[in-house]
């Protein structure tokens, strides 16, 4: 059964009611308001739809995550990180990052980051809930990612690169930053070849919900997501 969301309430059905086919489809309709998006992510639900579709809400089973302790850095990436020609920052160019993600040079298929999604996540960023990692070569933005954070639960949304290794660097620096606050995993929602190469694995929905609920209890330092430059040794 596919649930139609009410415009008068932010309530979502229990994620266990999500369909098996298509995998994880839970509900339809509603809106992309900041309050609804926050409520969705707190329950492990995210929107994903194509142009011309209604808003579709998902909670797939299995769920893709990266356990930060198992983040895979191959020899080439390790060597690259030691030289580090890039500068990595947090929340200094969120709008640019999401704009690039919606039309990344490497993307062959059409984007699901439609104008309505871009505006919704920019509002989430203004509310202090959506965050970006930026990768710079000198003063040029060459890669990055963005996602949604609720306490210690970070759900990645999309990434891009216009120079080799830039998106990998963004992911590695995000993982290091989260790990510094005792956060053990990144929600990747759905696996793909790139994420798998970085150590992404799949767990059951119930295992994911348990991890997510624990992460929501983590209190972060007040300055954790403030605009800053990240530096780590490799």
Beta strands, then each sheet from edge to edge (+ up, - down):
strand 1: 3-5
strand 2: 25-29
strand 3: 46-47
strand 4: 56-58
strand 5: 63-67
strand 6: 87-90
strand 7: 130-137
strand 8: 140-150
strand 9: 153-161
strand 10: 185-189
strand 11: 201-203
strand 12: 228-230
sheet 1: 1+ 2+ 4- 3+
sheet 2: 10+ 5- 11+
sheet 3: 9+ 8- 7+ 6- 12+
end
